[in-house]
Amino acid sequence: MTRSARSGAIWATSLVIAGEICMDIGAAIAVLVFPQVGPLGMVMLRLVFSALVLLVLTRPRVRGHGRSDWLSVLGYGTVLATMNGLFYLALDRLPLGVTVTIEVLGPLVLSIVASRRASAWLWALIALAGVVCLGGGGWDRLDPVGVLFALGAAASWAFYILSAARVGRRFPKLDGLALAMTVGAVLSLPFGIAAAGASLLRPEVLGLGAAVALLSSTIPYALELIALRRIPASAFAILMSMSPATAALAGLVLLGQELTLLELAGIALVIAAGIGAVRTGVAEAETSGRGSGPPTTATGALTVPGVILADPTGPLAILNPPLTGPIQTQPPSGGPEEPFAEPLA
């Protein structure tokens, strides 16, 4: 790797970490606002402000799409609202690090089930051991309702990835995400208004809601998209797999949420399982793509020649999955491979 490529990779890694920090700060602010608006009120504020920002930035085209396209957007937005709602309901009852760790199990299990390699089940066992450790030697220490909410968010996250991939194939750039975010915002309105009530008329509450939307969605998504121009998506996915650790640190520093040694060990095991699953998936993609021609990609996909393809309309804008969208290999277009070059036009 050349010096410029190495510095670009370090810079991109810093951007991903900064995005993680922003997202965790946003989650911590959301927890602090719960007494005023409740978890569902916070979900509504985040989705509404995120939708407004995306609509202004993307100005999605609404004409020229068929019935199946709009059904895909409706399903995407519904899953989006459900996932965020369950996540914040869990966050109201569980520490931030524990909530994120349980939620990460959704895409982790999805990647393991989709894998055709027997070694993938090793990561499943490691993840299971991590979940057992999260109980700190006894699950009675954790709020059982909160755990159920977190597991529901994990399942929703898995469905979210599948929905994101489907919409990404039907809509250009970030149009599908902007439209789905709008659907999610509309669906959250009655629950958010009922939960928050007159608090929504307070300027400081609206300001905090906008801050959560920017910190948890807009800023991290922009930083991650820039980072994906500098590093392979496989390296990016591994960095994303470490989100439970940053969430646990944010919970400790910003919210005073201390974790036991067993819980910290559980988080470490889930992170290890996520990294292992990513590496297994990349190796599997490289094996299946060897000797084949260039794959057909969704409109707006990020292309890293000789490395992998990742759909940027995955859940980067919402939370942090270990991997986003379908992963495929693409043979180099010729000449020396430079995976850290600018892959986007």
N, C-alpha and C positions, 0 to 999 in steps of 0.2 A: 504494500500500500504506500502511495506517495505521501509526502508530508502534507500536501493540500488535502488529499483525500482523508488522511487521518484527522486533521484539524476539522474537516467538515463533519466527520463521524462524531467527533467529540462535541461539536456544536449541536448537532442533531440530537445526541443523547441528552444534552443539557436542556434542549427545548422540550423533550418528552418528560423529563423530570419536572421541569417548570410547569408543564401542563398538569401533571399529577398533583403537584402542590396546590395549584389553583383549584383543581377539582375538589381536593380534600378541604381546603379553606371554605369553598362554597358549601360543602356538606356540613361543615361545622357551623357556619352562619345559619344554615337552614335549621339545624337543631336548636340554636339559640332563639330563632323566631317562632318555633313551635308553640310556645305559650300564648302568643298573640293570635296566630292564624291556624294552628293545628297542622298536622302533616299533610292533609289533603288540600288545605289552603295554600301551603307552600308548593305543593305539586302544581296547582293551578297557576300560581304566579310564575314559577319557573317555565312551564310550558308556554304560557301566553307570551312572556317576554322573549323566549327563545324563538317562538314562531314569528313574532314581529321582526326580530333581527334577521332571520333567514329569509323572510318574504322580501324585505328591503334589499338584502344583498343579492338574492338570486333572481327575483322577479320571475317566478316560474310560469311557463306557458301552460294554460289550462285547456286550450283547444287542441284538437287533433288526437285525443286519447279515447280509446274504446272503453266499453263497460268493464271488461276484465282488468284494464289498467286502474280504473277508479276503485274497483273492488280490492285490488292489491293495496292501494293507498289507504283505503278505509281499514283494512286488516292491520296494516303497518301502524297506522295511527292509534288503533285500539290497543294493540299490544304495547306500544310505546307508553300510552297513558297508564295501562295496567301495571307495567313494569315499574314505572316511576312511583306510582301510588303505593305499591307493595313495598318498594325500597324505603320510602320515607316512613311508612307505618312501622316497618321493622326498626328503622333508625331511631324511632321514638321510644323503643323498648330495649334496644341492644346497643352495646358499644359500637362505634364506627368501624373499627378494625374487624370485629366479629361479623358485622353485617355484610361488609364488602367481601370477606372471605367466603361466607356461605353463598353469597350471590354469584361469585366467580365459579362456583361448582356447576352452574347451568351451562355456560359455553364449554367448560372443561369436559363435562360428561358428554356433551354433543360431539366434541372433537374425538373423544375416545370411542364412542359408539360408531361414528362414521369411519373410523380407521379400520383398515384391513390387516393391520399388524397385531400379532399376539402380544408384542411388547407394550402396546397401548394399555392393556389391562393391568400391567404393573403400575402405571401411573394412577389408574383407578384405585388400586389398593392403597397406594401412598396417600391419595386424596382422602380416602375413607379413614385412614389412620389419623389424618389431620383433623377431620370432622370430629372424631372421637375425642381427640385432645382438646378441641375447642370447648368441650364441656367442662374442662378444668378438673376432670376426675369425677364430675357429677353434673348432669345436664340440668339438675334442679337449680343450679346457680344462674342459669340463663332463663329469661322469660320465655315460656313455651309458646305463647302466642306470637311473640316477636320472632322466634325461630321459624314458625310456620309462615309468617309474612316474608321472611328472608328466603325461605325455600320456594315460596310462590314467585318471588322476584327472580330467583335463579331459573325457574322453569320458563318464566316470561322472557328472560334474557335469551334463552335458547331459541324460542319462537321468534324473538326479535331479530336475531341474526338471519334466520331463514327468510323472514319477511323483508328485511333490508336487501338481501341478495336478489329477491324477486323484483322488488321495486327498482333496484339499481339497474336491472336489465331492461326495464320498460320506460324509464325516464332518464333524460340526459342530465349530466352533471349532478347538482344537488337539488334539482327540482322536486324529485320524489320525496326527499327528506323534508323540504320546506312544506310541501303539501301535507305530508303525514303529520308533521309537527303541529300544523294548524288543526288537523282533525283531532289530535290528542288534546290540544288546548281547548277546543270546543267541548269535547267529551268531559273534560275536567271541570268545566265552569260550574255546573249545578252543585257538585260535591264541594268544590272549593268555596263557593259563595256561602253554602250552608254551614261550612266549618268555620270560616273566617268572620262572616257577618260584617258588622260595622267597622272592623279593623281594617278592611280594605280601603276605607276612606282616609286612612292616616297616611300622609306623605312618606313618613319614615319607613312604614311597612312596605309600601310600594317600592321605595328606593332599595330596601334590603332584598326584596324579591327580584328586582332588576339585577342587583349585584350577584345574587346566587345564579341567575340565568347566565350572566356573563362569565362568572368564574367556573361554573360547572359545565357549561356547554360551549359558548362562543369562543372564548380564549383558548381552552384546551384543544378544541377541534382545529382552530387555526394553527396552533403550534404543532400539533401532530401531523397535519397535512404538510407543513413545511419540512418537518423532520423526515417524512417519508420520501422526500426528494433527495435526501442525503444518505439514508441508510436503507438496506434491504428490509422488506416488510417482515422477514423472519426475525431479524434483530429487534425490530420495533415490537413484534408480538411478545418476545421474551421480556422486554422492558415493561409491557403492559401486564404481564403475568405477575409482576411484583407489586401491583396496586394494593393488595391487602397489607403489605408492610408499610407503605406510605400512609395508608388510611389509619393503621394502628398508631403510628407516630403522631399523626394529626389529632387523633382522638386523645392521646396522652397530653400533648402540648396545648392544644386549644380548648379541650373540654375536660381535661383532668380525668380521663377514663383510663384507669390502670388495669393491666391485664396480668393474669397469673403466668408462671413459667410454662405450664402445660398449654395454656391458650396461645402463648407466643410460639411454642413448638408446633402447635396445630397450624398456625398461620404459615410457618416455615415449610411444613410438609405440603400444604396446598400450593404454595409458590413453587416448590420443587416439582410437584406433579404438573403444574401448568407449564413450566419451562420444558419438562420432559415431553409433554404432549405436543407442544409446538415443534420441538426438534424432530419428533417422530413423524408429525404431519408433513414437515418440509421434506424429510428424507423420502417419505412415501410419494409425495408429489413429484420429486425429482426422478424417482424410479419409474413412475407411471408415464412421465412426460418424455423420457429418454427415447430418442429415435422417432418421435412424432413431429408433425409440423406445428406451426404456430397455432395456439388455441384461439377459439372465438371468445372475445371478452365483452363484458358489458360496456355500454357507453359511459365514458368518464372514468374507466378503471385506471389505476396507477400501474404503470409498466416499468419494471426494472429488468432490462435485458440480461438474460442469462441467470436471473435469480428467481423471482416469483412474481405473480400478479396478485394484487389485493384490491378489493372493491372499496373505495373510500366512502361509499354511502352506507357502510355498516355502522354499528353503534358507537363510533368514536365520539359523536357529538353528544352522547347521553351519559354513558358511563365508561367503563374500560374493560372490554372483553380481552381474553388472551389473543384472539385472532379475529379479523373482520372479513366477512364475505368469503366467497370461494377462493381457494388457493390453487394455482396451476403453475407449471413451469413453462418457460418460454426460452427456446434456444437463442443464443446470441445472434445478432444480425450481421456479424462479421467484424473482423478486427479484434484487437485486444479487449477483453472484458473489463469494464470499469463500473462496478456495481455502485460506486458512490457518485457517479455522474448525475447530472440533472436529468431525471427520466421524464419529466413533464414538459409539455410544450409551453 
